Amino acid sequence: MTLYRAIFKWWGLSVRSTILIGVGLALALSACNKKAEGQTVAIVNGEEITAAELNAELTGANTPVGADKNAMRSRVLQAMIDRRLLAQQAKTDGVDKTPEFLNRQRKLTEDLLISMLAARQIDTAQLPSDQEIQKFEASRPQMFANREQWNLEQLRFQMPTDPAVKAKLDQSKTLDDIAAALTGAGITFVRQKNRLDTAIIPPSLYGQLATAAGTEPFIIPVGNIGVASIVVSREAAPITGEQAKSVAVATMRREQAAKLMQNRLKTVRQSAKIEYKQGFAPPTK
């Protein structure tokens, strides 16, 4: 028996254990010997920050025109280092082992994968023809030739559940009528001013709102919150020419990608094996 084996036998370690310890020591020494060179721009407690990571951060930093690029790069890198240090501290404190972290990490990962899959669909989608673009612009006048900015007066409130109160709101002809109905039902509300770009109004809703705009209030529920609005003034803000074409193409490709994603979801759902705990399955149609 060699002296090497005898020593480890005295410590109660097997030859396999000595190999694992040796590998661990080699990895630890390798981490200590890392240098900030080549594609590595910084090392934070043994963890590398690469040029690719830094460039990705810079791309999303919206650098002002004419800004000192070196100074901006330095600020962004320091922010990345601070973030890495705090993340390392969170791991030291065991945050990454908590159920809450694991659940949120899973959701963030799924959201990132889905957004990248959608981006891939957009990148591979066929560009629309000029005729298709013109047809699209004509079908969305609120986004292009007839685009407007609406100045609104609004009431924000908790949506009532009483059918009688809902009926009074539907019959209201002014914001004051709505305010009176809410007050009578004991529902508090907040008055506010806002601006609405007609480009974001869904086509299915635009015709109805455009007809009512400036004459009667309209109520849009957002979850359990209701927002009653009346248009007090309208400002023309048309988009035409190449700008309109660019917006149309981007919108068409997003909608095309969304449709492709829905079709893919339908396909994978049909082939997926999904098992539910009793009481959690969706109702049968």
Backbone as a ProteinNet text record, in pm:
[ID]
protein_1_A
[PRIMARY]
MTLYRAIFKWWGLSVRSTILIGVGLALALSACNKKAEGQTVAIVNGEEITAAELNAELTGANTPVGADKNAMRSRVLQAMIDRRLLAQQAKTDGVDKTPEFLNRQRKLTEDLLISMLAARQIDTAQLPSDQEIQKFEASRPQMFANREQWNLEQLRFQMPTDPAVKAKLDQSKTLDDIAAALTGAGITFVRQKNRLDTAIIPPSLYGQLATAAGTEPFIIPVGNIGVASIVVSREAAPITGEQAKSVAVATMRREQAAKLMQNRLKTVRQSAKIEYKQGFAPPTK
[TERTIARY]
85.9	0	89.2	59.5	140.2	106.1	195.8	172.8	46.6	22.1	-96.9	-224.5	-230.9	-350.1	-363	-250.7	-252.9	-308.7	-270.2	-318.6	-469.2	-519.1	-663.3	-741.2	-678.3	-743.2	-755	-652.7	-654.3	-765.4	-790	-897.7	-1036	-1038.1	-1166.1	-1225.4	-1143.1	-1191.6	-1153.2	-1244.1	-1215.2	-1134.6	-1079.9	-1006.5	-1099.4	-1227.4	-1324	-1345.5	-1352.1	-1369.9	-1251.9	-1132	-1012.9	-1015.4	-1068	-1077.7	-1174.2	-1290.7	-1389	-1334.5	-1262.3	-1202.2	-1101.1	-1023.7	-923.7	-987.2	-1098.2	-1168.6	-1223.2	-1281.7	-1336.2	-1229.1	-1114.6	-1005.1	-958.2	-953.9	-909.5	-1005.9	-1136.3	-1235.9	-1227	-1204.4	-1193.6	-1072.8	-961.8	-840.5	-859.8	-935	-962.7	-1042.3	-1142.6	-1222.8	-1138.8	-1048.1	-961.2	-868.5	-834.7	-739.5	-805	-938.9	-1006.5	-955.7	-945.7	-900.6	-1001.2	-1014	-1102.4	-1028.9	-1040.1	-973.3	-1053.8	-1018.7	-1092.7	-1236.6	-1331.1	-1473.6	-1529.2	-1444.3	-1486.2	-1450.5	-1550.3	-1526	-1515.3	-1563.3	-1552.5	-1576.1	-1522	-1542.8	-1586.8	-1702.3	-1760.6	-1764.3	-1672.6	-1663.7	-1660.2	-1582.2	-1566.4	-1666	-1768.8	-1868.5	-1837	-1834.4	-1797.3	-1914.9	-1882.9	-1975.5	-1911.1	-1978.7	-1919.5	-1955	-1878.8	-1905.7	-2044.1	-2088.3	-2221.4	-2329.6	-2312.9	-2410	-2413.2	-2295.5	-2286.6	-2350.4	-2322.2	-2379.8	-2531.9	-2583.3	-2728.5	-2789.7	-2722.3	-2770.6	-2766.1	-2660.1	-2645.5	-2753.5	-2787.7	-2890.8	-3024.3	-3054.1	-3180.2	-3175.3	-3061.9	-3045	-3090.1	-3126	-3169.5	-3069.2	-2949.7	-2844	-2881.5	-2879.4	-2913.9	-2818.2	-2870.6	-2787.4	-2678.9	-2554.6	-2443.7	-2383.1	-2434.8	-2381.7	-2243	-2161.3	-2027.6	-2043.6	-2007.2	-2029.3	-1948.9	-1825.1	-1742.8	-1801.1	-1848.1	-1907.8	-2035.9	-2115.5	-2239.7	-2209.4	-2108.6	-2070.7	-2027.1	-1951.1	-1903.6	-2020.1	-2116.6	-2231	-2313.3	-2336.3	-2415.5	-2343.5	-2212.1	-2135.6	-2141.4	-2127.7	-2135.4	-2272.1	-2376.6	-2512.2	-2525	-2463.2	-2465.8	-2391.3	-2278.3	-2200.3	-2280.5	-2344.4	-2426.8	-2538.3	-2601	-2708.8	-2656.6	-2539.2	-2479.1	-2444.6	-2391.9	-2356.9	-2480.2	-2587.3	-2709.1	-2770.6	-2761.1	-2811.4	-2729.9	-2598.8	-2513.8	-2548.5	-2575.8	-2612.6	-2746	-2838.4	-2968	-2950.1	-2859.9	-2831.9	-2768	-2678.1	-2614.8	-2718.6	-2820.4	-2927.6	-3031.9	-3014.5	-3105.2	-3234.3	-3240.6	-3362.8	-3394.9	-3291.3	-3312.6	-3365.8	-3376.4	-3429	-3573.4	-3630.3	-3765.7	-3869.7	-3985.3	-4091.4	-4136.2	-4143.6	-4187.3	-4092	-3959.8	-3862.7	-3875.3	-3885	-3890	-4014.2	-4128.4	-4251.1	-4238.5	-4184.9	-4171.4	-4065.2	-3957.7	-3853.8	-3911.5	-3994.6	-4056	-4144.6	-4222.4	-4311.3	-4230.7	-4125.3	-4041.8	-3975.8	-3930.4	-3867.4	-3968	-4089.3	-4193.5	-4229.2	-4243.1	-4276	-4166.5	-4040	-3928.1	-3928	-3949.1	-3952.1	-4064.6	-4182.2	-4296.3	-4269.5	-4213.1	-4185.4	-4080.8	-3981.4	-3879.1	-3935.5	-4028.4	-4094.2	-4178.6	-4249.6	-4330	-4240.9	-4126.1	-4032.6	-3981.1	-3958.4	-3912.4	-4020.5	-4146.5	-4256.6	-4261.7	-4242.3	-4244.3	-4130.8	-4011.7	-3894.2	-3907.4	-3978.5	-3990.1	-4118.2	-4204.8	-4331	-4303.9	-4384	-4368.2	-4413.2	-4335.3	-4369.9	-4494.9	-4588.6	-4710.9	-4681.3	-4765.5	-4750.8	-4804.7	-4773.5	-4823	-4975.5	-5037	-5182.9	-5241	-5177.5	-5223.3	-5207.6	-5098.5	-5074.9	-5181.2	-5211	-5312.5	-5449.6	-5481.2	-5608.7	-5614.9	-5503.6	-5498.1	-5517.2	-5449.5	-5463.1	-5607.4	-5671.5	-5809.8	-5904.3	-5869.3	-5954.4	-5934.6	-5829.2	-5800.4	-5785.1	-5887.7	-5872.7	-5830.2	-5870.3	-5835.8	-5686.1	-5614.2	-5469.6	-5392.7	-5457	-5383.5	-5447.9	-5522.6	-5572.8	-5662	-5741	-5833.4	-5786	-5660.7	-5608.9	-5626.2	-5669.8	-5691.6	-5640.8	-5618.8	-5592.8	-5717	-5779	-5898.8	-5862.4	-5906.9	-5892.7	-6019.9	-6002.5	-6114.7	-6130.9	-6254.3	-6286.3	-6343.9	-6299.3	-6334.4	-6377.7	-6451.4	-6482.4	-6431.8	-6357	-6303.4	-6368	-6422.8	-6499.7	-6502.3	-6543.6	-6561.4	-6690.9	-6682	-6800.8	-6907.6	-7030.2	-7136.5	-7179.3	-7234.3	-7285.8	-7438	-7499.4	-7645.6	-7696.3	-7780	-7832.5	-7905.1	-7971.4	-8044.4	-7948.3	-7836.1	-7734.7	-7671.4	-7643.6	-7586.3	-7680.4	-7809.4	-7907.7	-7907.6	-7895.4	-7889.8	-7766.7	-7653.4	-7529.4	-7547	-7610.1	-7629.8	-7721	-7812.9	-7909.2	-7858.1	-7742.3	-7688.8	-7648.1	-7677.7	-7645.9	-7526.2	-7486.1	-7373	-7289.5	-7169.2	-7087.4	-7154.4	-7222.8	-7293.1	-7401.9	-7470.3	-7570.8	-7506.4	-7387.9	-7316	-7272.3	-7221	-7177	-7293.7	-7410.4	-7528.6	-7571.5	-7567.5	-7605.2	-7509.6	-7380	-7280.1	-7297.2	-7319.6	-7338.6	-7461.7	-7568.9	-7691.3	-7673.3	-7581.2	-7555.8	-7445.6	-7392.3	-7286.9	-7151.7	-7130.9	-7003.9	-6919.2	-6798.9	-6709.5	-6645.1	-6604.1	-6539.8	-6435.4	-6349.5	-6243.3	-6257.4	-6254.2	-6254.7	-6111.5	-6091.4	-5957.7	-5967.8	-5855.2	-5844.1	-5745.2	-5763.2	-5676.3	-5674.5	-5583.1	-5576.7	-5579.9	-5650	-5662.7	-5622.1	-5526.8	-5485.1	-5577.2	-5649	-5744.7	-5676.7	-5545.8	-5474.3	-5480.8	-5502	-5502.5	-5643.4	-5743.5	-5880.8	-5903.3	-5950.9	-5977.8	-6077.4	-6057.1	-6147	-6292.9	-6318.1	-6456	-6524.3	-6445.9	-6501.3	-6498.5	-6411.8	-6390.7	-6517.5	-6590.3	-6710.7	-6810.5	-6830.1	-6924.4	-6876.6	-6746.9	-6694.1	-6689.3	-6653.7	-6643.4	-6779.1	-6885.6	-7020.8	-7063.1	-7027.7	-7068.2	-6976.8	-6854.2	-6754.5	-6805.5	-6801	-6839.4	-6986	-7065.8	-7209.6	-7252.5	-7211.8	-7250.1	-7126.7	-7130.1	-7018	-7021.1	-6905.9	-6899.5	-6820.2	-6859.5	-6798	-6722.9	-6595.9	-6514	-6470.4	-6514.2	-6469.1	-6327.7	-6246.6	-6111	-6103.4	-6132.7	-6144.1	-6268.4	-6249.9	-6363.8	-6369.5	-6291.1	-6290	-6359	-6444.4	-6510	-6452.8	-6435.9	-6388.9	-6491.4	-6561.5	-6659	-6588.8	-6601.4	-6529.7	-6623.3	-6590	-6654.9	-6546.8	-6555.9	-6456.1	-6490.2	-6396.3	-6419.2	-6356.6	-6255.4	-6196.7	-6121.3	-6104.2	-6037.4	-5933.5	-5815	-5706.2	-5664.2	-5666.4	-5625.8	-5477.1	-5442.4	-5302.3	-5280.8	-5307.1	-5299.9	-5157.1	-5148.9	-5021.4	-5037.3	-4947.5	-4958	-4820.7	-4819.8	-4694.7	-4613.6	-4481.2	-4389.6	-4404.4	-4435.5	-4456.8	-4574	-4683.2	-4800	-4767.3	-4691.1	-4654	-4573.1	-4478.3	-4394.1	-4478.3	-4569.9	-4656.7	-4747.6	-4800.9	-4891.1	-4820	-4699.4	-4624.4	-4595.3	-4549.7	-4517.9	-4642.2	-4754.9	-4878.9	-4927.5	-4920.7	-4964.8	-4881	-4751.7	-4664.2	-4689.4	-4716.6	-4748.3	-4877.9	-4977.3	-5105.7	-5093	-5011.1	-4989.2	-4919.1	-4819.8	-4748.1	-4841.6	-4930.2	-5024.8	-5118.2	-5161.1	-5248.4	-5174.6	-5050.3	-4970.8	-4949.6	-4927.1	-4907.3	-5034.1	-5150.1	-5276	-5297.7	-5263.3	-5277.7	-5183.1	-5060.7	-4965.1	-5011.8	-5066	-5116.5	-5228.8	-5316.8	-5427.1	-5373.8	-5269.7	-5210.7	-5146.2	-5063.6	-4993.2	-5088.6	-5198.9	-5298.4	-5364.4	-5389.6	-5455.4	-5368.7	-5237.1	-5146.1	-5089.4	-5119.4	-5062.7	-5139.1	-5069.1	-5131.1	-5141.8	-5262.9	-5286.1	-5374.9	-5326.4	-5402.3	-5434.6	-5558.6	-5603.2	-5634.3	-5605.4	-5652.9	-5805.4	-5874.1	-6019.4	-6066.2	-6158.6	-6211.8	-6141.7	-6031.2	-5956	-5971.1	-6034.7	-6052.7	-6152.6	-6134	-6229.5	-6365.6	-6473.5	-6608	-6621.6	-6690.5	-6713.2	-6815.6	-6792.4	-6880.8	-6998
-118.8	0	123.3	211.9	333.3	425.6	519.4	617.8	698.4	732.4	808.5	736.4	604.6	527.1	512.5	495.2	476.9	598.9	717	840.3	851.9	826.3	838.9	728.7	610.3	503.8	546.3	614	663.7	767.7	848.9	947.3	883.6	755.5	687.7	716.1	751.9	785.1	676.1	650.3	552.3	616.9	533.4	586	670	625.8	703	841	846	974.9	1065.9	1007.6	1091.7	1150.3	1073.3	1124.7	1241.4	1225.5	1333	1457.1	1437.7	1553.3	1621.6	1541.4	1598.4	1680.3	1627.2	1700.1	1830.6	1825.1	1945.4	2049.9	2007.3	2102.4	2163.2	2082.5	2133.5	2237.9	2211.9	2308.9	2437.2	2424.5	2542.7	2626.2	2558.1	2630	2695.4	2625.7	2681.7	2810.5	2809.8	2930.2	3044.1	3012.2	3116.2	3175.2	3093.8	3137.9	3204.9	3221.4	3288.8	3431.1	3473.7	3610.2	3682.5	3812	3894.1	3929	3841	3861.4	3793	3822.8	3764.9	3812	3718.9	3750.7	3773.1	3764.3	3788.2	3930.6	4011.3	4152.5	4177.7	4082.7	4096.8	3961	3942.6	3820.4	3861.7	3812.3	3849.6	3726.1	3719.2	3603.1	3472.4	3471.5	3350.3	3334.1	3420.6	3411.9	3514.3	3465.8	3551.9	3636.2	3756.4	3838.5	3854.3	3807.3	3805.5	3930.7	3950.4	4063.5	4051.9	3929.2	3909.4	3954.3	3922.4	3965	4117.5	4177.1	4323.5	4390.4	4338.3	4397.4	4385.8	4272.9	4255.9	4359.7	4387.4	4489.8	4627.2	4655.9	4786.3	4806.8	4698.8	4707.9	4750	4699.9	4732.5	4855.2	4925.3	5039.5	5171.7	5172.7	5296.5	5410.3	5388.1	5487.9	5616.1	5731.2	5858.6	5889.2	5956.1	5994	6090.6	6062.5	6149.6	6119.3	6017.7	5984.1	5922.3	5939.7	5880.6	5728.4	5655.3	5511.2	5439.1	5484.1	5418.7	5439.5	5562.2	5590.4	5509.8	5499.4	5422.7	5275.2	5224.4	5083.9	5057.5	5150.4	5134.9	5134	5225.8	5231.3	5103.5	5054.9	4933.2	4813.4	4805.5	4694.7	4697.2	4816.3	4825.6	4783.3	4819.7	4777.5	4625.5	4563.7	4418.2	4352.5	4411.8	4357.8	4367.5	4482.2	4498.3	4393.6	4371.5	4272.8	4132.5	4101.1	3969.2	3948.7	4053.8	4043.8	4018.7	4091.6	4072.7	3934.9	3887	3753.2	3647	3666.4	3572.9	3572.6	3691.3	3699.3	3629.9	3644.9	3577.5	3426.3	3374.4	3230.5	3188.9	3272.1	3242.3	3233.2	3318.8	3319.7	3211.7	3134	3023.1	3060.2	3182.1	3225.5	3135.9	3088.4	3008.1	2867.8	2832.3	2700.1	2706.6	2826	2840.4	2804.5	2751.9	2719.6	2841.9	2958.8	3079.6	3112.4	3104.3	3133.2	3033.1	2906	2802.7	2818.2	2853.4	2873.5	2993.6	3104.6	3225	3205.8	3132.9	3104.8	3022.4	2924.7	2840.9	2925.1	3014.2	3099	3192.9	3255.2	3345.2	3271.3	3148.6	3068.3	3034.1	2996.8	2965	3088	3203.1	3326.1	3361.7	3345	3375.4	3280.7	3152.7	3055.3	3086.9	3122.4	3152.6	3278	3382.2	3506.2	3483.5	3399.6	3371.1	3284.7	3193.8	3113.9	3203.9	3300.4	3394.9	3480.9	3525	3605.2	3526	3397.2	3311.7	3301.2	3293.8	3287	3415.4	3530.9	3659.1	3667.5	3623.3	3632.4	3545.1	3433.7	3340.3	3362	3452	3476.3	3548.3	3518	3579.9	3725.6	3812	3954	3974.7	4059.4	4083	4163.4	4147.4	4221.9	4363.3	4452.5	4590.7	4593.9	4505.2	4500.2	4458.9	4363.2	4317.8	4428.7	4504.9	4614.9	4722.8	4757.6	4859.5	4815.1	4689.1	4635.4	4640.6	4610.5	4612.7	4754.9	4851.9	4991.5	5039.1	4998.9	5039.7	4977.5	4858.5	4790.6	4843.1	4922.6	4979.1	5131.1	5202.4	5347.7	5417.5	5362.6	5425	5419	5332.7	5321.5	5407.9	5442.9	5507.9	5640.5	5643.8	5770	5846.8	5776.2	5843.3	5838.3	5811.1	5802.5	5936.4	5928.2	6047.8	6025.9	6137.7	6135.6	6192.4	6112.8	6157.5	6200.7	6320.7	6366.9	6328.4	6256.4	6196.2	6251.7	6256.1	6270.3	6137	6088.9	5952.4	5942.2	5835.8	5792.3	5648.9	5624.1	5488.8	5434.1	5312.4	5259.8	5106.9	5051.5	4906.5	4869.7	4773.3	4734.1	4676.7	4727.2	4676.1	4535.7	4462.6	4327.9	4327.2	4432.4	4442.8	4474.3	4388.1	4412	4545.9	4590	4717	4834.4	4828.7	4935.9	4932.7	4812.5	4799.8	4859.8	4838.1	4892.6	5044.7	5103.9	5250	5305.4	5234.6	5278.9	5273.4	5166.4	5151	5260.4	5309.4	5410.5	5553.8	5568.7	5702.6	5773.2	5902.1	5981.5	6075.1	6093	6180.8	6116.7	6170	6122.4	6153.9	6268.9	6304.8	6203.4	6152.5	6048.3	5923.7	5887.2	5769.8	5794	5914.7	5948.8	5939.3	5986.9	5982.5	5838.9	5755.2	5614.3	5543.2	5572	5510.1	5557.2	5688.5	5743.8	5683.8	5670.6	5612.7	5468.4	5397.4	5256.7	5241.9	5356.2	5350.9	5308.1	5329	5290.8	5415.6	5415.4	5530.7	5528.9	5646.4	5656.8	5767.7	5764.6	5865.2	5931.2	6063	6136.2	6151.7	6141.4	6156.2	6198.4	6248.8	6283.9	6188.6	6162.7	6068.2	6098.8	6035.9	6046.2	5905.9	5892.2	5762.4	5774.3	5691.9	5682.7	5582.3	5625.5	5535.1	5415.2	5422.9	5311.2	5185.4	5199.7	5081.8	5026.1	5091.5	5042.9	4923.9	4811	4695.2	4731.7	4682.1	4713.4	4683.4	4575.4	4536.8	4637.2	4718.5	4814.5	4957.2	4983	5120.3	5183.5	5111.1	5167.9	5216.4	5136.2	5171.4	5294.5	5298.2	5410.2	5538.5	5526.4	5644.6	5711.7	5630.7	5686	5758.6	5699.2	5756.7	5869.6	5872.8	5968.2	6111.1	6179.7	6319.7	6341.4	6234.4	6250.6	6179.4	6054.7	5977.2	5910.2	5884.3	5813.7	5665.4	5603.9	5459.9	5399.3	5280.4	5211.8	5089.6	5081	4964.6	4896.6	4772.1	4700.5	4647.9	4662.6	4607.1	4518.4	4390.4	4302.3	4340.7	4366.4	4407.9	4559.7	4630.4	4776.5	4828.2	4929.5	4992.1	5130.9	5167.4	5301.3	5361.9	5464.1	5536.2	5657.8	5676.2	5784.4	5862.2	5988.6	6069.8	6150.8	6161.1	6233.1	6381.9	6462.3	6606.8	6680.4	6618.5	6678.1	6571	6595.8	6499.8	6572.4	6512.1	6571.1	6473.5	6518.1	6432	6400.1	6273.2	6230.2	6117.9	6145.5	6038.4	5987.7	5861.3	5801.2	5761.2	5810.8	5782.9	5748	5713.7	5691.3	5575.2	5592.7	5486	5452.5	5555.4	5528.7	5434.2	5459.5	5373.2	5231.6	5222.3	5090.6	5012.6	5079.6	5013.7	4964	5049.4	5010.2	4894.6	4901.5	4796.9	4662.1	4662.2	4536.6	4476.4	4559.6	4509.4	4451.3	4519.8	4473.2	4344.6	4339.8	4221	4098.8	4119.6	4006.7	3958.3	4053.4	4013.8	3933.1	3980.1	3909.9	3773.6	3768.2	3640.4	3542	3592.9	3507.4	3459.1	3547.8	3509.3	3399.1	3411.3	3309.2	3176	3181.7	3059.8	2994.4	3078.2	3025.2	2957	3016.4	2955.3	2822.2	2817.1	2691.8	2584.7	2627.9	2531.2	2481.7	2573.4	2534.1	2432	2456.2	2363	2225.2	2222.5	2095.3	2021.8	2092.8	2025.1	1984.7	2059.5	2020.5	1888.5	1871.8	1750.1	1626.6	1644.9	1531.3	1518.8	1616.6	1616.5	1522	1466.8	1385.9	1472.7	1512.8	1601.2	1530.2	1517.3	1452	1554	1552.1	1646.1	1574.3	1642.2	1595.3	1610.9	1525.2	1530.9	1668.9	1726.1	1858	1972.8	1945.8	2050.8	2048.8	1948.1	1940.4	2045.9	2099.3	2197.8	2134.3	2213.1	2155.5	2100.3	1991.4	1932.1	2014.1	2030.5	2111.2	2027.8
0	0	0	-92.4	-101.6	14.1	38.7	144.8	114.7	-12.3	-55.6	-13.1	-44.2	-9.9	141	207.5	352.3	422.3	374.1	436.3	421.2	301.6	279.7	348.7	366.3	441.6	586.9	638.4	776.8	796.2	694.3	699.6	679.6	639	617.7	482	382.1	249.5	151.7	57.2	-46.8	-157.4	-245.8	-361.7	-448	-463.3	-542.9	-481.7	-347.5	-280.6	-305.9	-307.9	-331.5	-471.5	-567.2	-704.9	-710.4	-644.2	-644	-576.8	-465.8	-396.9	-487.2	-559.5	-649.1	-759.9	-816.1	-920.7	-865.2	-744.2	-682	-658.5	-610.3	-587.8	-718	-823.1	-953.3	-1005.7	-988.9	-1033.9	-953.3	-822.5	-737.6	-776.3	-802.3	-842.5	-978.4	-1067.4	-1199.9	-1187.8	-1096.1	-1076.1	-1023.1	-933.5	-876.8	-981.8	-1083.2	-1184.8	-1304.7	-1301.4	-1411.8	-1426	-1547.5	-1573.8	-1662.8	-1640.4	-1723.7	-1852.1	-1949.3	-2077.7	-2186.5	-2310.8	-2422.5	-2422.3	-2420	-2419.8	-2278.9	-2178.6	-2040.6	-2001.7	-1968.8	-1937.5	-1787.8	-1705.2	-1560.5	-1496	-1377.8	-1300.7	-1161.4	-1120.5	-991.4	-901.8	-807.9	-718.3	-796.2	-903.7	-983.1	-1095.9	-1103.6	-1210	-1319.7	-1443.2	-1554.8	-1603.2	-1646.3	-1724.2	-1861.3	-1964.8	-2097.7	-2177.5	-2285.2	-2373.9	-2435.9	-2463.5	-2521.7	-2424.1	-2296	-2194.6	-2183.7	-2183.2	-2172.7	-2293.4	-2412.1	-2534.2	-2535.1	-2483.2	-2475.5	-2382.3	-2270.8	-2176.9	-2240.8	-2313.5	-2378.5	-2484.4	-2554.5	-2657.9	-2598.1	-2478.7	-2415.2	-2326.1	-2325.2	-2234	-2294.2	-2423.9	-2490.5	-2469.6	-2520.4	-2506.7	-2579.4	-2511.5	-2577.2	-2691.5	-2793.8	-2907.8	-2860.2	-2899.5	-2862.3	-2726.9	-2656.4	-2524.3	-2537.4	-2434.8	-2429.2	-2416.5	-2522.1	-2524.2	-2416.7	-2393.9	-2291.9	-2152.4	-2126.8	-1996.3	-1978.3	-2085.1	-2078.7	-2055	-2124	-2107.6	-1964.2	-1907.8	-1770.9	-1672	-1691	-1600	-1607.3	-1729.6	-1746.8	-1684.8	-1704.3	-1647.4	-1495.3	-1436	-1290	-1239.3	-1313.6	-1275.3	-1282.1	-1383.8	-1396.2	-1280.3	-1242.5	-1130.6	-1001.1	-978.4	-858.1	-855.1	-971.1	-978.9	-950.5	-1006.2	-983.7	-835.8	-771.9	-630.1	-544.1	-572.1	-495	-520.4	-645.6	-677.8	-603.2	-598.5	-524.5	-376.5	-322.7	-181.5	-156.6	-251	-237.3	-233.2	-316.7	-315.2	-183.5	-133.6	-5.1	105.5	96.9	197.2	172.4	64.6	37.5	-32.8	-88.7	-156.1	-275.5	-345.5	-465.3	-435.8	-308.2	-271.8	-223.3	-216.7	-164.6	-271.2	-230.9	-327.7	-407.7	-342.9	-413.4	-527.8	-500.7	-606.5	-720.1	-687	-790.3	-877.3	-815.2	-892.8	-986.1	-933.2	-1015.5	-1123.1	-1091.3	-1191.3	-1305.7	-1271.1	-1375	-1466.7	-1408.4	-1488.3	-1577.2	-1521.9	-1601.5	-1717	-1688.7	-1793.8	-1903.1	-1862.4	-1961.1	-2044	-1978.6	-2050.8	-2150.9	-2109.9	-2199.8	-2319	-2293.9	-2402.9	-2501.8	-2449.4	-2536.1	-2618.3	-2553.7	-2627.6	-2736.1	-2708.1	-2809.4	-2921.4	-2887.1	-2990.2	-3079.3	-3018.1	-3095.9	-3185.1	-3130.5	-3210.4	-3329.9	-3308.9	-3419.2	-3526.4	-3481	-3577	-3660	-3592.3	-3663.6	-3764.4	-3722	-3809.4	-3934.1	-3920.2	-4033.1	-4113.4	-4065.4	-4136.7	-4268.2	-4366.6	-4498.5	-4493.8	-4557	-4560.6	-4645	-4598.5	-4676.1	-4802.2	-4900.8	-5025.4	-5007.2	-5103.7	-5097.5	-5097.3	-5174.8	-5180.4	-5044.9	-4980.7	-4848.5	-4745.3	-4755.9	-4662.5	-4679.4	-4802.2	-4828.7	-4778.1	-4797.3	-4750	-4597.5	-4534	-4387.2	-4335.3	-4396.5	-4354.2	-4369.7	-4475.6	-4497.8	-4395.6	-4345.3	-4247.8	-4106	-4085.6	-3953.1	-3962.9	-4001.8	-4017.9	-3889.8	-3773.5	-3646	-3617.9	-3690.1	-3671.9	-3769.7	-3881.2	-3989	-4031.1	-4137.1	-4193.3	-4096	-4015.4	-3923.3	-3777.7	-3756.7	-3619.5	-3547.8	-3419.6	-3338.8	-3196.9	-3128.5	-2985.6	-2917.1	-2829.9	-2760.6	-2619.5	-2580.8	-2443.3	-2367.8	-2259.4	-2188.5	-2046.8	-2004.2	-1862.6	-1818.8	-1702.3	-1664.7	-1518.4	-1491	-1355.5	-1341.7	-1237.1	-1212.6	-1085.7	-1092.6	-980.1	-980.9	-868.5	-858.8	-931.5	-1022.3	-1097.6	-1004.1	-1015.6	-929.2	-971.4	-876.4	-905.9	-910.1	-856.6	-855.1	-996	-1052.9	-1188.3	-1202	-1095.9	-1102.1	-1117.9	-1048	-1058.7	-1197.1	-1246.3	-1380.9	-1485.3	-1467.3	-1561.9	-1559.3	-1440.9	-1430.4	-1501	-1486.1	-1553.6	-1705.1	-1753.6	-1898	-1954.6	-1871.3	-1917.3	-1899.9	-1837.5	-1810.1	-1938.7	-1947.4	-2065.6	-2045	-1919.3	-1888.7	-1778	-1757.7	-1646	-1513.1	-1506.9	-1383.2	-1351	-1453.8	-1432.5	-1371.7	-1424.5	-1373.3	-1229.7	-1204.1	-1068.2	-970.4	-1013.5	-926.2	-899	-1001.4	-985.3	-890.8	-903.7	-816.4	-672.4	-655.5	-521.2	-455.5	-532	-478.7	-435.9	-501	-466.8	-362	-316.3	-214.6	-269.4	-399.2	-462.1	-481.5	-425.2	-440	-578.1	-624.4	-755.5	-752	-851.7	-865.2	-1001.3	-1003.5	-1130.8	-1178.8	-1308.6	-1365.8	-1511.7	-1562	-1704.1	-1768.8	-1897	-1965	-2113.8	-2184.9	-2331.4	-2389.6	-2499.3	-2564.3	-2709.9	-2749.4	-2889.3	-2957.7	-3058.7	-3123.5	-3188.9	-3208.2	-3270.5	-3185.2	-3053.5	-2967.1	-2946.9	-3003.4	-2988	-3081.2	-3029.9	-3117	-3226.7	-3347.5	-3459	-3428	-3353.5	-3322	-3230.7	-3158.4	-3063.7	-3116.3	-3213.4	-3259.3	-3316	-3400.2	-3461.7	-3358.8	-3253.8	-3147.9	-3070.4	-3035.8	-2958.5	-3041.4	-3168.6	-3253.6	-3269.9	-3272.8	-3285.6	-3158.4	-3043.1	-2914.5	-2869.5	-2922.6	-2874.3	-2881.4	-2767.5	-2761.7	-2731.8	-2733.5	-2707.6	-2579.7	-2566	-2449	-2387.5	-2257.3	-2194.9	-2232	-2230.1	-2251.3	-2135.9	-2096.4	-1982.1	-2032.8	-1994.5	-2030	-1901.2	-1879	-1758.6	-1776.9	-1672.2	-1670.2	-1546.7	-1564.1	-1449.2	-1369.7	-1240.9	-1157.8	-1140.8	-1220.7	-1219.1	-1344.8	-1328.4	-1442.2	-1466	-1593	-1629	-1724.8	-1675.1	-1758.4	-1817.5	-1948.3	-2016.3	-2107.6	-2124	-2225.5	-2295.3	-2427	-2506.5	-2503.2	-2452.4	-2445.1	-2563	-2626.7	-2746.9	-2823.4	-2953.2	-3041.5	-3124.9	-3136	-3214	-3323.1	-3446.4	-3558.6	-3548.2	-3569.6	-3565.4	-3666.2	-3793.5	-3894.5	-3916.2	-3954.3	-3994.7	-4141.1	-4226	-4368.9	-4426.6	-4554.2	-4626.2	-4572.3	-4571.7	-4529.9	-4382.3	-4302.1	-4159.7	-4139.8	-4212.8	-4203.6	-4250.3	-4357.3	-4410.7	-4307.7	-4242	-4141.5	-4024.5	-3976.7	-3865.4	-3906.6	-4027.3	-4075.7	-4084.2	-4139.7	-4153.9	-4016.9	-3922.8	-3788.9	-3721.7	-3734.8	-3673.2	-3738.5	-3870.7	-3942.5	-3905.3	-3890.5	-3857.1	-3714.3	-3622.4	-3484.7	-3480.8	-3554.1	-3555.1	-3622.1	-3725.9	-3793	-3699.6	-3625	-3530.1	-3420.2	-3371.2	-3266.7	-3317.1	-3442.1	-3500.1	-3513.6	-3558.3	-3571	-3434.7	-3330.9	-3195.7	-3146.1	-3174.1	-3133.1	-3204.1	-3332.4	-3407.1	-3352.6	-3319.3	-3264.4	-3128	-3046.9	-2915.6	-2930.3	-3026.3	-3049.3	-3086.2	-3169.4	-3212.7	-3096.3	-3017.3	-2908.4	-2797.2	-2779.7	-2679.6	-2718.5	-2847.4	-2893.8	-2871.4	-2878.5	-2863	-2721.5	-2634	-2499.4	-2407.1	-2308.9	-2204.9	-2080	-2043.3	-1929.7	-1829.4	-1707.7	-1602	-1492.6	-1442.7	-1341.1	-1210.4	-1100.6	-972	-971.4	-898.7	-894.9	-849.2	-926.8	-894.2	-964.8	-1035.7	-1101.7	-1253.9	-1307.4	-1452.4	-1497.7	-1619.3	-1671.7	-1692.7	-1686.9	-1708	-1848.5	-1859.6	-1992.1	-2067.9	-2197.4	-2280.4	-2330.3
[MASK]
+++++++++++++++++++++++++++++++++++++++++++++++++++++++++++++++++++++++++++++++++++++++++++++++++++++++++++++++++++++++++++++++++++++++++++++++++++++++++++++++++++++++++++++++++++++++++++++++++++++++++++++++++++++++++++++++++++++++++++++++++++++++++++++++++++++++++++++++++++++++++++++

